[in-house]
Amino acid sequence: MKSKLGRMVAVLVFASTVSVASQASAQQRTKVGTLRCNLAPSVGLIVIERQRLSCSYTPDGPWPPERYFGSVTTVGLDLGINQGGRMAWAVLAPVAGPIRGGLAGSYVGVSADAAVGVGLGANALIGGSRRSFALQPVSVEANTGLDITAGVSKLRLRYAP
């Protein structure tokens, strides 16, 4: 059972890495803003972890900030409890300018996280409207608790006008 789970996680991580890498190189992107999210506390369930989040997108330029709500789900190894945290991503898009609600949608990528007390993690994700956005971590999670995570992450964002 343990070796099957390990193989499943390895295959998922590899497939996601190849997919994200090919999508990221398929189009040139420019930084259009920053997405900052607060993550709710969670309990790891060995194969799947889900955390709720609330986010604020601050565009580069004269446009107003936007709010988003959603969740991040990790499929893979996840053991432990964490007290939540914060993440910030640089938002990369094919063109600059206002994106009003354009970050809404699903994003996928590979994730890794370890926390004993205060921990660090990183998640690079591709998705949004027509899978045209890339989210590159600029500041990592400040999780507190005892938690180890490695797998494929899916981020879902809903626009909150």
TORRO-100769 format. One record per residue (C-alpha): x, y, z; chain; residue number from 1; residue in three letters. Coordinates in steps of 0.05 Angstrom, whole numbers, plus 32768, in hexadecimal, padded with zeros to 4 digits. Each point is the difference from the previous one (the first is absolute). Example, Ala and Ser with C-alpha at 12.3 -4.5 7.8 and 13.67 -1.06 7.14 Angstrom:
# residues 2
REC east north   up kette  nr rest
REC 80F6  7FA6 809C     A   1  ala
REC 801B  8045 7FF3     A   2  ser
//
This chain:
# residues 161
REC east north   up kette  nr rest
REC 8000  8000 8000     A   1  met
REC 8037  8031 8014     A   2  lys
REC 8028  7FF3 7FC0     A   3  ser
REC 7FC2  8008 7FD4     A   4  lys
REC 7FF2  8044 8020     A   5  leu
REC 8049  8014 7FF6     A   6  gly
REC 7FFD  7FED 7FB6     A   7  arg
REC 7FBE  8024 7FF7     A   8  met
REC 801C  8040 801F     A   9  val
REC 8040  7FFB 7FD5     A  10  ala
REC 7FD7  7FF7 7FC0     A  11  val
REC 7FD2  803B 8011     A  12  leu
REC 803A  802E 8011     A  13  val
REC 8026  7FED 7FC1     A  14  phe
REC 7FC3  8008 7FD2     A  15  ala
REC 7FEF  8043 801F     A  16  ser
REC 8047  8019 7FFB     A  17  thr
REC 8004  7FEE 7FB6     A  18  val
REC 7FBC  801F 7FF3     A  19  ser
REC 800F  8041 8025     A  20  val
REC 8045  8006 7FE0     A  21  ala
REC 7FE5  7FF8 7FBA     A  22  ser
REC 7FC7  8031 800B     A  23  gln
REC 802F  8033 8020     A  24  ala
REC 802F  7FFE 7FC5     A  25  ser
REC 7FC8  8002 7FCD     A  26  ala
REC 7FF3  804A 8009     A  27  gln
REC 8027  803D 8017     A  28  gln
REC 7FE3  8022 803C     A  29  arg
REC 800B  8042 8024     A  30  thr
REC 7FF4  8010 804A     A  31  lys
REC 7FBD  8024 8006     A  32  val
REC 7FF7  8000 804C     A  33  gly
REC 8003  7FDA 8041     A  34  thr
REC 7FCF  7FCF 801F     A  35  leu
REC 8002  7FFA 804D     A  36  arg
REC 7FD8  7FCB 8023     A  37  cys
REC 7FF0  7FED 8048     A  38  asn
REC 7FF9  7FB5 800A     A  39  leu
REC 7FD1  7FE2 8033     A  40  ala
REC 8019  7FCB 8032     A  41  pro
REC 7FFD  7FB8 7FE7     A  42  ser
REC 800A  7FB7 8013     A  43  val
REC 8026  7FD2 7FD1     A  44  gly
REC 7FDB  7FC1 7FEA     A  45  leu
REC 803C  7FDA 7FE4     A  46  ile
REC 7FEA  8003 7FB7     A  47  val
REC 7FD7  8041 7FFA     A  48  ile
REC 8004  8043 8024     A  49  glu
REC 7FD1  803A 7FF3     A  50  arg
REC 8008  8047 801B     A  51  gln
REC 7FD0  803A 7FF8     A  52  arg
REC 801F  8043 7FEE     A  53  leu
REC 7FF0  8049 7FF6     A  54  ser
REC 802A  8029 7FD0     A  55  cys
REC 800E  8046 7FEA     A  56  ser
REC 801C  800F 7FBA     A  57  tyr
REC 8027  8041 7FFA     A  58  thr
REC 800B  8012 7FB7     A  59  pro
REC 8040  8023 7FE9     A  60  asp
REC 7FE6  8042 7FE7     A  61  gly
REC 7FC6  802F 800F     A  62  pro
REC 7FC9  7FCB 8006     A  63  trp
REC 7FDB  7FF0 8041     A  64  pro
REC 800E  7FC2 802A     A  65  pro
REC 7FD3  7FC3 7FF7     A  66  glu
REC 7FE8  7FCC 8033     A  67  arg
REC 7FFC  7FB5 7FF5     A  68  tyr
REC 7FEB  7FC5 802A     A  69  phe
REC 800D  7FB7 7FF5     A  70  gly
REC 8025  7FC2 8015     A  71  ser
REC 8041  7FDB 7FF4     A  72  val
REC 7FFF  7FB4 7FFD     A  73  thr
REC 8040  7FD6 8002     A  74  thr
REC 7FFE  7FB8 7FE9     A  75  val
REC 803C  7FD8 8018     A  76  gly
REC 8024  7FF7 8042     A  77  leu
REC 7FE3  802B 8037     A  78  asp
REC 800A  7FF1 8049     A  79  leu
REC 7FF2  802F 803A     A  80  gly
REC 7FDB  803E 8018     A  81  ile
REC 800F  8048 7FEF     A  82  asn
REC 7FE4  8041 801A     A  83  gln
REC 7FFA  8022 7FBC     A  84  gly
REC 802F  8032 7FE1     A  85  gly
REC 800B  8032 7FC8     A  86  arg
REC 8018  7FFA 7FB9     A  87  met
REC 8011  8034 7FCB     A  88  ala
REC 8008  7FF3 7FB6     A  89  trp
REC 8017  802C 7FC7     A  90  ala
REC 7FC8  7FFE 7FCC     A  91  val
REC 801B  7FF7 7FB9     A  92  leu
REC 7FD5  800A 7FC3     A  93  ala
REC 800A  8003 7FB4     A  94  pro
REC 7FEC  804A 7FFF     A  95  val
REC 8001  803A 8032     A  96  ala
REC 7FC2  8026 8014     A  97  gly
REC 7FC2  7FF7 802A     A  98  pro
REC 7FE6  7FB9 8008     A  99  ile
REC 7FC1  800D 8029     A 100  arg
REC 7FED  7FBC 801B     A 101  gly
REC 802E  7FDD 7FCF     A 102  gly
REC 8026  7FD9 8036     A 103  leu
REC 7FC0  7FD8 800F     A 104  ala
REC 8007  7FB7 7FED     A 105  gly
REC 802B  7FC3 800F     A 106  ser
REC 804B  7FFC 8005     A 107  tyr
REC 802D  7FC2 8005     A 108  val
REC 8048  7FF4 8013     A 109  gly
REC 8031  7FDB 802C     A 110  val
REC 8005  8011 804A     A 111  ser
REC 802F  7FF1 8039     A 112  ala
REC 7FFA  8016 8048     A 113  asp
REC 801E  7FEE 8044     A 114  ala
REC 7FEE  801F 8043     A 115  ala
REC 8019  7FF1 8046     A 116  val
REC 7FEC  803E 8026     A 117  gly
REC 8005  8033 7FC7     A 118  val
REC 800C  7FE2 7FBB     A 119  gly
REC 800B  8012 7FB8     A 120  leu
REC 7FE0  7FE9 7FBF     A 121  gly
REC 7FFD  8013 7FB7     A 122  ala
REC 7FCC  7FF6 7FCA     A 123  asn
REC 8007  8016 7FB6     A 124  ala
REC 7FBD  7FFC 7FDD     A 125  leu
REC 7FE3  8008 7FBA     A 126  ile
REC 7FB7  800F 7FF0     A 127  gly
REC 7FC9  8035 8005     A 128  gly
REC 7FDB  801A 7FC3     A 129  ser
REC 8012  7FD2 7FC5     A 130  arg
REC 803C  7FE8 8029     A 131  arg
REC 8023  8040 7FEE     A 132  ser
REC 801B  8014 8045     A 133  phe
REC 803C  7FE7 8026     A 134  ala
REC 8007  8009 804B     A 135  leu
REC 8049  8001 8016     A 136  gln
REC 800D  8000 804C     A 137  pro
REC 8020  8040 8019     A 138  val
REC 7FF7  7FF2 804A     A 139  ser
REC 7FF5  7FBC 801D     A 140  val
REC 7FD0  7FE6 8033     A 141  glu
REC 800A  800F 8049     A 142  ala
REC 7FDC  7FC3 801A     A 143  asn
REC 8002  7FEF 8049     A 144  thr
REC 7FF5  7FBA 8019     A 145  gly
REC 801B  7FBB 7FED     A 146  leu
REC 7FF5  7FF0 7FB7     A 147  asp
REC 8023  7FE0 7FC4     A 148  ile
REC 7FE2  8007 7FBA     A 149  thr
REC 8017  7FEC 7FBB     A 150  ala
REC 7FD5  7FF6 7FC3     A 151  gly
REC 7FD6  8022 7FCB     A 152  val
REC 7FD9  803E 8014     A 153  ser
REC 7FC0  801B 7FE2     A 154  lys
REC 7FEC  8048 8011     A 155  leu
REC 7FBA  8018 7FF2     A 156  arg
REC 7FF1  804A 8002     A 157  leu
REC 7FBC  8023 7FFE     A 158  arg
REC 7FFC  804A 7FF1     A 159  tyr
REC 7FDE  8029 8038     A 160  ala
REC 7FEB  8043 7FE1     A 161  pro
//
